[in-house]
Amino acid sequence: MARYKDNKIMEGTSGHFNQQMVLKTYGNNTFLCKYPDMGNVEFTDSQKAEQSLFADAIVYARSIINDPEKKATFKATLEPGRRVYNAAISAYLKEHKK
């Protein structure tokens, strides 16, 4: 794993390159890592349930932001600086958690 220190070009950078390398930032340090291989991971039933719930939350949030009336109504309930998309996901998860 390579570490970049005081590199202004890489500062604050994160993400992946062609699913081969991943840039991660922890604190003030940026690391270049191998892309994770999740091919052999078997998720438990509870993990699959959480993934399904989150997928439903994404669908809900997209339905809110794609409808201007719903978006305006939802935004009116939020404190300044909060994003409608993230707040809609949070609201859905809170409402549907067991």
C-alpha positions as a Markdown table, in Angstrom:
| # | Residue | x | y | z |
|---|---|---|---|---|
| 1 | Met | 0.0 | 0.0 | 0.0 |
| 2 | Ala | 1.5 | 3.3 | -1.1 |
| 3 | Arg | 1.1 | 6.4 | 1.0 |
| 4 | Tyr | 1.2 | 10.0 | -0.4 |
| 5 | Lys | 2.3 | 12.8 | 1.9 |
| 6 | Asp | 2.0 | 16.5 | 1.2 |
| 7 | Asn | 1.1 | 15.8 | -2.4 |
| 8 | Lys | -1.1 | 18.7 | -3.6 |
| 9 | Ile | -2.3 | 16.9 | -6.7 |
| 10 | Met | -3.6 | 13.9 | -4.7 |
| 11 | Glu | -4.9 | 15.9 | -1.7 |
| 12 | Gly | -8.5 | 15.0 | -0.9 |
| 13 | Thr | -8.7 | 12.5 | -3.7 |
| 14 | Ser | -10.6 | 9.2 | -3.3 |
| 15 | Gly | -12.1 | 6.7 | -5.6 |
| 16 | His | -11.0 | 3.9 | -7.9 |
| 17 | Phe | -9.2 | 3.6 | -11.3 |
| 18 | Asn | -10.6 | 1.0 | -13.7 |
| 19 | Gln | -11.3 | -1.4 | -10.8 |
| 20 | Gln | -7.6 | -1.9 | -10.3 |
| 21 | Met | -6.5 | 0.6 | -7.7 |
| 22 | Val | -8.3 | 2.5 | -4.9 |
| 23 | Leu | -7.4 | 5.8 | -3.4 |
| 24 | Lys | -8.4 | 6.1 | 0.2 |
| 25 | Thr | -8.0 | 9.1 | 2.5 |
| 26 | Tyr | -7.6 | 8.7 | 6.3 |
| 27 | Gly | -7.2 | 11.9 | 8.1 |
| 28 | Asn | -4.4 | 13.8 | 6.2 |
| 29 | Asn | -3.0 | 10.7 | 4.6 |
| 30 | Thr | -3.9 | 9.3 | 1.1 |
| 31 | Phe | -3.3 | 5.6 | 0.4 |
| 32 | Leu | -3.2 | 3.8 | -2.9 |
| 33 | Cys | -4.5 | 0.2 | -2.4 |
| 34 | Lys | -5.4 | -2.8 | -4.4 |
| 35 | Tyr | -9.1 | -2.9 | -5.5 |
| 36 | Pro | -11.0 | -5.2 | -3.2 |
| 37 | Asp | -12.1 | -8.6 | -4.5 |
| 38 | Met | -15.6 | -9.2 | -3.2 |
| 39 | Gly | -16.3 | -12.1 | -5.6 |
| 40 | Asn | -16.0 | -14.9 | -2.9 |
| 41 | Val | -18.0 | -13.0 | -0.2 |
| 42 | Glu | -21.2 | -14.7 | 0.9 |
| 43 | Phe | -23.5 | -12.3 | 2.6 |
| 44 | Thr | -25.6 | -13.5 | 5.6 |
| 45 | Asp | -29.4 | -13.3 | 5.5 |
| 46 | Ser | -29.4 | -10.2 | 7.7 |
| 47 | Gln | -26.9 | -8.5 | 5.5 |
| 48 | Lys | -29.0 | -9.3 | 2.4 |
| 49 | Ala | -32.1 | -7.9 | 4.2 |
| 50 | Glu | -30.2 | -4.6 | 5.0 |
| 51 | Gln | -29.0 | -4.3 | 1.4 |
| 52 | Ser | -32.5 | -4.8 | 0.2 |
| 53 | Leu | -33.8 | -2.2 | 2.6 |
| 54 | Phe | -31.1 | 0.3 | 1.5 |
| 55 | Ala | -32.0 | -0.4 | -2.1 |
| 56 | Asp | -35.6 | 0.4 | -1.4 |
| 57 | Ala | -34.5 | 3.6 | 0.4 |
| 58 | Ile | -32.6 | 4.7 | -2.7 |
| 59 | Val | -35.6 | 4.1 | -4.9 |
| 60 | Tyr | -37.7 | 6.2 | -2.5 |
| 61 | Ala | -35.1 | 9.0 | -2.4 |
| 62 | Arg | -34.9 | 9.1 | -6.2 |
| 63 | Ser | -38.7 | 9.3 | -6.4 |
| 64 | Ile | -38.6 | 12.3 | -4.1 |
| 65 | Ile | -35.9 | 14.2 | -6.0 |
| 66 | Asn | -37.4 | 13.5 | -9.4 |
| 67 | Asp | -40.8 | 15.0 | -8.4 |
| 68 | Pro | -40.4 | 18.8 | -8.0 |
| 69 | Glu | -43.5 | 19.1 | -5.8 |
| 70 | Lys | -42.4 | 16.3 | -3.4 |
| 71 | Lys | -38.9 | 17.7 | -3.4 |
| 72 | Ala | -40.1 | 21.2 | -2.4 |
| 73 | Thr | -42.4 | 19.8 | 0.3 |
| 74 | Phe | -39.6 | 17.6 | 1.7 |
| 75 | Lys | -37.0 | 20.4 | 1.5 |
| 76 | Ala | -39.3 | 22.7 | 3.5 |
| 77 | Thr | -39.0 | 20.3 | 6.5 |
| 78 | Leu | -35.2 | 20.2 | 6.5 |
| 79 | Glu | -32.8 | 22.4 | 8.3 |
| 80 | Pro | -30.5 | 24.6 | 6.1 |
| 81 | Gly | -27.6 | 22.8 | 4.5 |
| 82 | Arg | -29.2 | 19.4 | 4.6 |
| 83 | Arg | -29.7 | 17.6 | 1.2 |
| 84 | Val | -33.1 | 16.2 | 0.2 |
| 85 | Tyr | -31.6 | 13.0 | -1.2 |
| 86 | Asn | -29.7 | 12.1 | 2.0 |
| 87 | Ala | -32.5 | 13.1 | 4.3 |
| 88 | Ala | -35.0 | 11.0 | 2.3 |
| 89 | Ile | -32.8 | 8.0 | 2.6 |
| 90 | Ser | -32.4 | 8.6 | 6.3 |
| 91 | Ala | -36.2 | 9.1 | 6.8 |
| 92 | Tyr | -37.0 | 5.9 | 4.9 |
| 93 | Leu | -34.6 | 3.8 | 6.9 |
| 94 | Lys | -35.8 | 5.2 | 10.2 |
| 95 | Glu | -39.4 | 4.5 | 9.2 |
| 96 | His | -38.8 | 0.9 | 8.0 |
| 97 | Lys | -36.2 | -0.3 | 10.5 |
| 98 | Lys | -37.4 | -3.1 | 12.7 |
